[in-house]
């Protein structure tokens, strides 16, 4: 019993510090993971070997492989090309600009993780808004919210999806079959909600001189290295063919991603390899690894098994109803604390329920929808939110927690409602 209390205390304190944002979350997670190992070792329920076993290297490998591909692409100007091209197509019309930037951000976030996507596209969005003399808040906020929403549709679009796919054994195609259709409908609802919430900003007239200045920009000027763009795009396409063929070639997604990134590195041979590797989000990888170690400590101390027992003993509801409840509970928790630690903490609980005879396939999808859509609720609900908020400080109108609550929370509630209804429909019509 004392082991459960101590390990739970370490985890709760870590989440509290992460939520407070007074200390960098990677530092908190890394320190707490180390403390969990030390305490577990001296109390006899955890040690270094068990901590290593707790780390999901398939998840970390997939993230690392995709990050390396993005790091190779980042200095080429490809993503800036996309953003400027979208700006020109919009012809300075705010509503059209919102739809186009939101769509491009979403499509890219289905291929890359949403954090990387907003890091690349948000700065160019700020530039376009400065040229047009318009408030960047609606566009930056919408990019984060729509990338979070759209990223749920693919296995690699959102960090929680990568975690869930690895734990549940879901393939890339599983997400295309069961998640993408629900996300497709939900995304349009989210876009309509944002259009309504930002109606005052989007209905303001834009100075014609600013529109003409935007039209003078040439997307082709953003391209700095076409040769590298072609090489990396080829490897990204091969990676996705590999993801789609996962069940045929019998390779883990991490192996596919790491192989393609290795070939891309050898093919491109960047002059400054250190610079390329500096663009990899190492802090995110360390953060994930540390969370795995902490949750492993909870598992070995018996906390997660105890929680699963409580759920099973009190469970008199059908699985589909339990799934809907999970969507909302996870969404609320993800809005309060970043959706990544919530996902990592709940994965072993769902796995334990499966060992007790509970039908857990629907619960995995409920976890994905709750974590993905719930992350929109607050400024700290997902890493992409934090990144966009930080970048907005470069503008005349930074995004504040109050503004995010007024815009993100309605989007979260709307998307969770739509997803819950579609979830029930999919459960009875197609099964999971």
Secondary structure, 3 states (H helix, E strand, C coil): CHHHHHHHHHHHHHHHHHHHCCCCHHHHHHHHHHHHHHHHHHHCCCCHHHHHHHCCHHHHHHHHHHHHHHHHHHCCCHHHHHHHHHHHHHCCCHHHHHHHHHHHHHHHHHHCCHHHHHHHHHHHHHHHHHHHCCCCHHHHHHHHHHHHHHHCCCCCCCHHHHHHHHHHCCCHHHHHHHHHHHHHHHHHHHHHHHHHHCHHHHCCCCCHHHHHHHHCCCHHHHCCCHHHHHHHHHHHHHHHHHHHCHHHHCCCHHHHHHHHHHHHHHHHCCCCHHHHHHCCCHHHHHHHHHHHHHHHHHHHHCHHHHHHHHHHHCCCCCHHHHHHHHHHHHHHHHHHCCHHHHHHHHHHHHHHHHHCCCCCHHHHHHHHHHHHHHCCCCCCCCHHHHHHHHHHCCCCCCCCHHHHHHHHHHHHHHHHHHHHHHHHHHHHHCCC
